[in-house]
Amino acid sequence: MSVIKFRKGWFISLLFLLLHFDAFSQLLAPGTPILDEFSRRQQLINPGKAADPERLAIRPILADAVGLKKTSDSKKKLFEFSVLPLFINQTINTQRPYGWGDFGIPPGRGFQHYLSGGFFASLGFLNLQFQPEVVFAQDKPFQGFSDGFSPAVQRARFHYWNNDDTPETFSDGGYSRFWWGQSSLTASFGAFEIGASTRSIWWGAGQWSSLTFSNNAESFPHFTLNTTRPAKTPIGNFEGQVLVGRLENSGREASQIPQLNDRYFLPFNGDWRYLNALMLSYQPKWVPGLFIGFLRTFQQYDENRGDTFRDYMPIFDAFQKKNFFEDGNTLAFDNEARDQQAVIFLRLVNKEAKAEIYGEYGRRDHSYDWREALMNPEHARAYLMGFQKLFSLKKENKYFQIRGEMTQHQESVNRYIRYEGLGGRTSWATHYQVRGFVNRGQPLGTGIGTGSNSQTLEFSFVEEFDKLGIIVERIANHQDFYYRAFGQQKEVQPWVDLSAGLIFDKRWNNFLLGSKLQLVNGRNYQWQSADNSSPEFPSGNHLLSFHGNLQLVYLWDYKNK
């Protein structure tokens, strides 16, 4: 009898938990075409109507936040099931790789195809999202880094290739990959979630890029403890995430020229990298629209990791390098072969003006102490800044949108003093021991290139999901390599991409179409000089290429609210 009572009590308790804890809605991957940008725009246009309008420092986003809901009864049920949007991405690069932020599609030449879809199911507080990804790419050979440079220039190029993992090509005649993609198995308790996931992560305030995590590389397996919506407190709202994950190298040699690889390339050791990361974001109660946040990441080859709490959770290590000195040096700490990045970000939203500004600042090296951090903020830094502004037009729900973003990965000029005679050491998201903050050959943050700088500006007319506009971009490629290899001479000029394109997005009932057509002029492409170039009259070889992107989203059982 007592056993029966115990089982009955256990069953009632379990049923209470299943009914009491709310299961969160399905998640849309950060950077999902049209929907991700629409959600952000809604925070400026209709902040009171968007679901969780203050949630953006951590993504993926909730499906409800894009103004869509299921056509079926929306009352909370013990068991829920829905089909996830079908996402197709088609890209073409005619002459050379271009573009980033494509969920792990290799940035190659030729046609590239991406397909994702699946389902979401919840049972009380338990959530299952199954959304695998399939990628096919031609990955054709292209004009890459030349073997005609001097040995000194070649060594400088491989200095950066050996400190990161960004091969020129990802296959030997065609790339294909099936992956778990945006899948997860989690439990949700109020505003919090815990579980295992391979979902893409986006941390920070950027629109096109992030200094840490974005949708540029293929997602990676990880365990996560995070908020699913802002946790409300008397002093404001908080968002956060702690994760441990597994990162892989590409295993690919860097250059398309075997002789260069044989001479300079350092092979990978075959080990995987242990990742530990932390994100905290705070929205002060007294300053509406202000987001401030802090991010920290650590990665380390698994063979170098110990078994203490500090080895599993290095995110709680001290920031001051002096804390790791032993006998006047940091050899013991350096031998642990850890790579860290720390980032702070700020976003300010003015809902009355329908505008926002934001920025991120990061460092990839410990300061000796707080004094050095304040006196030398330029060392090992990168930063990102951007804005968005909407102008109301006569037609209801139609706006003229201006948005822009700049990213600076190039080392600051203090490298000439700190590393006299070298012209710099390593760039943002690179590391001499763990080969860069990457997964399977693509940077986890932005894909503009190692030591590169970018500026993006967009002008468009928007109405709900529809958009028509133009985009202009400038990328100064691999500036750290350029100044290390060529110095202050005048004949070999920096490789700068100038591009302009047309953007067209449209919704037809359950179909969403996103498209972008860009012409890219690679000036002084791969730092090649023209035949008639001279120090007195420098002239570079330019390469004109076309970049096209077509994205289709089908919403199976959704309609406008």
C-alpha positions, -999 to +999 in steps of 0.1 A: +000+000+000+028+024+009+045+016-025+013+024-043+010+057-024+046+065-031+042+059-068+010+079-069+027+108-051+057+106-075+034+106-105+014+136-092+046+155-085+059+148-120+026+158-136+027+190-115+062+198-129+051+191-164+021+214-161+038+241-140+069+249-160+063+267-193+080+253-224+094+280-245+086+285-282+107+271-310+139+289-318+149+306-351+186+305-358+204+339-355+207+354-390+176+336-403+169+355-436+144+383-432+130+371-399+161+380-378+162+416-392+125+419-389+126+410-352+152+437-346+133+463-365+101+456-346+119+467-314+121+501-329+087+502-345+063+483-323+082+475-290+049+468-272+037+442-297+069+422-303+074+392-280+102+398-256+111+431-273+141+437-251+158+404-258+186+407-284+219+405-267+218+367-269+204+349-299+188+326-313+154+343-313+120+330-303+097+324-332+070+345-315+093+375-316+090+379-354+053+385-353+042+350-363+022+324-345+007+290-351-026+288-368-038+262-343-051+269-308-025+289-290-035+278-255-008+262-235-009+224-237+010+196-220+023+184-254+030+207-284+043+199-318+051+221-348+070+220-381+099+244-383+103+268-412+121+253-443+152+274-451+170+272-484+201+293-492+217+295-527+249+314-532+272+320-562+306+335-564+319+338-600+356+345-597+367+343-560+352+337-525+331+365-510+306+368-482+301+356-447+274+347-422+260+316-440+258+289-412+290+272-422+287+273-460+324+274-471+333+308-486+343+293-519+340+300-557+311+286-576+276+275-564+268+268-528+236+253-514+222+251-479+190+233-467+176+232-432+143+221-417+128+200-390+103+200-361+099+213-326+081+193-298+076+201-261+063+180-232+058+203-202+092+217-195+111+194-219+119+207-254+132+189-284+142+208-315+154+187-345+166+209-373+195+193-393+215+211-421+228+199-455+255+218-473+267+213-509+294+235-525+314+234-557+343+249-539+362+255-572+399+265-573+405+303-577+433+327-579+447+327-544+479+337-527+507+337-553+539+317-551+557+345-569+565+365-537+598+365-520+604+339-492+601+367-466+566+376-478+556+339-480+568+334-444+547+364-433+516+350-450+521+316-433+528+333-400+490+341-399+479+309-416+497+289-389+481+310-362+446+304-374+426+279-395+413+296-426+422+275-457+417+289-492+396+259-502+376+233-482+377+203-505+395+187-534+367+190-559+334+196-541+322+200-505+293+183-489+283+181-452+253+169-432+251+182-396+227+183-367+224+221-373+200+240-351+190+210-330+187+208-292+173+189-262+167+211-233+146+217-202+131+251-194+123+265-160+107+300-162+132+323-179+160+297-178+170+267-200+195+239-196+205+212-220+226+200-249+225+218-283+241+223-316+223+255-323+241+285-337+248+313-311+251+350-316+264+371-287+265+409-287+248+437-305+261+434-341+239+433-371+263+418-397+291+406-374+301+398-339+335+397-321+327+363-306+298+342-318+277+347-349+262+325-377+294+326-398+308+292-389+291+258-387+275+254-352+292+232-327+280+208-300+277+223-265+261+221-231+243+253-222+227+271-192+210+302-205+181+325-203+153+322-229+139+357-221+151+386-199+151+376-162+133+405-145+146+419-111+140+451-091+171+467-106+164+457-143+165+427-166+193+402-171+203+378-198+230+353-197+246+321-210+273+297-198+284+270-222+310+243-227+316+230-262+337+212-287+355+229-316+372+212-345+399+222-369+394+219-406+425+196-411+431+214-444+464+229-455+462+266-460+473+273-496+461+258-529+498+255-539+513+223-524+549+235-526+541+264-503+524+241-478+553+217-479+577+246-472+558+266-445+526+251-433+525+237-397+502+206-397+474+203-371+479+180-342+445+163-347+431+171-313+398+189-306+395+221-286+376+225-254+356+257-252+342+275-222+323+308-226+302+332-205+279+360-215+260+384-192+238+413-203+221+439-182+193+464-189+191+490-161+157+497-149+164+535-148+177+538-184+152+524-208+167+511-240+202+506-227+219+472-229+254+466-215+271+433-215+302+413-209+315+382-228+345+359-221+357+328-240+385+303-233+396+275-256+423+249-252+433+217-269+418+189-249+451+171-244+464+202-225+434+204-202+436+192-166+408+178-143+403+207-118+373+230-117+396+258-131+404+236-161+367+230-168+356+266-160+385+290-169+359+318-174+363+324-137+401+329-139+416+363-129+420+390-155+454+403-144+483+384-158+504+392-127+483+366-108+498+339-129+535+348-125+557+322-108+594+329-102+591+360-122+576+345-154+544+330-167+559+298-183+537+275-163+506+294-173+517+297-210+523+260-211+486+254-205+482+268-241+449+286-234+435+313-256+411+338-242+390+367-255+371+392-234+345+416-249+323+444-235+293+457-255+268+485-254+235+490-272+213+521-269+178+520-284+157+552-287+122+540-295+108+575-299+134+582-326+132+547-340+170+545-339+197+525-322+235+527-318+258+499-305+294+489-301+316+461-290+352+462-278+374+432-272+408+421-261+425+387-267+454+390-243+456+394-205+468+428-192+496+426-166+474+446-142+445+470-143+469+500-148+481+485-180+446+478-191+437+515-187+470+529-200+472+506-231+436+497-242+448+494-278+469+463-273+454+431-288+421+448-293+393+447-319+361+467-320+328+469-338+303+499-341+270+503-358+236+520-360+201+517-374+176+545-381+140+543-394+122+573-410+084+571-412+069+575-446+033+585-455+021+550-460+014+532-427+040+506-417+064+518-444+098+532-435+131+544-450+159+525-433+195+534-429+219+511-412+256+506-410+284+488-393+322+489-391+345+462-378+382+467-370+403+436-366+437+451-376+462+454-348+468+490-335+499+510-343+514+502-309+525+469-324+556+487-337+567+495-302+556+464-285+570+440-311+599+460-325+611+447-358+582+423-363+554+446-374+529+427-353+523+393-337+488+378-342+454+393-351+421+391-334+407+356-332+441+340-338+464+322-314+498+306-318+489+275-298+453+267-306+451+280-342+424+306-339+389+311-327+373+290-354+353+259-361+360+237-391+380+263-409+357+293-404+359+321-377+332+319-351+327+357-351+330+376-384+342+362-417+358+393-432+393+377-428+422+377-404+434+411-395+408+428-419+386+458-415+352+463-430+325+490-434+290+483-445+262+507-453+226+500-464+198+522-476+164+506-481+126+510-481+110+485-457+074+475-451+067+446-427+089+417-442+094+434-476+125+454-484+141+471-514+174+488-511+211+490-519+242+480-499+278+492-502+307+475-485+345+481-482+369+455-469+406+461-463+418+425-465+445+410-442+460+443-432+481+428-404+498+405-430+502+434-454+521+456-431+542+427-417+551+416-452+554+449-472+560+475-445+558+512-456+569+507-493+547+523-519+545+499-549+526+470-535+493+485-524+467+470-499+441+446-512+407+464-508+373+450-519+348+476-530+313+463-536+278+476-543+246+456-545+208+454-547+187+439-520+151+426-525+131+409-499+094+399-503+067+379-486+040+360-503+017+344-477+039+316-462+068+322-485+096+346-477+122+355-503+155+373-496+180+382-523+212+402-528+231+408-560+266+424-556+294+434-578+328+431-560+358+449-573+390+435-557+415+463-561+451+451-559+436+416-555+459+393-535+484+422-535+493+416-571+509+444-591+503+451-627+530+444-653+536+481-658+538+489-621+568+507-606+575+524-572+570+558-588+538+548-605+523+519-586+495+499-604+477+469-591+458+440-607+421+442-601+395+414-602+358+420-608+335+393-594+298+387-589+283+376-556+247+365-556+225+352-528+190+338-529+172+327-497+138+311-494+119+305-462+086+285-461+065+289-429+045+258-427+017+266-402+021+303-394+003+335-401+005+371-391-007+381-357 
